[in-house]
Amino acid sequence: MTLSEEIITIAAVVAGTMVTRFLPFVLFPANKKTPPLVVFLGKMLPTAVMGMLVVYSLKDTQLLSGYHGLPEAIAVALTVLLQATVRNLLLTIAAGTIGYMLLVQYIFV
């Protein structure tokens, strides 16, 4: 890349970042009521994203061979149990991931 192409690329990335950061404050100022669609999406999207992550994570699970999805089932149960008790999403996802990795690396070899 030439120097001018590098400068244009950096400028485009900076502009894109600034637009995505500042546009919500321009479209939805603090003194205006938030539109009902945005409120609805704010309530529903986190659950929908988590559902999509579960489907994506379990889509290649082989139920008819090997351990029949037992490590995945244990990791999902651990994740659900922690979320139900602790209610800390970061801890829940980390513990589920670490639990799954430990299961497939050391127990279900």
Secondary structure as GFF3:
##gff-version 3
##sequence-region A 1 109
A	DSSP	alpha_helix	3	27	.	.	.	ID=ss1
A	DSSP	alpha_helix	36	58	.	.	.	ID=ss2
A	DSSP	alpha_helix	70	85	.	.	.	ID=ss3
A	DSSP	alpha_helix	89	102	.	.	.	ID=ss4
A	DSSP	pi_helix	103	107	.	.	.	ID=ss5
###
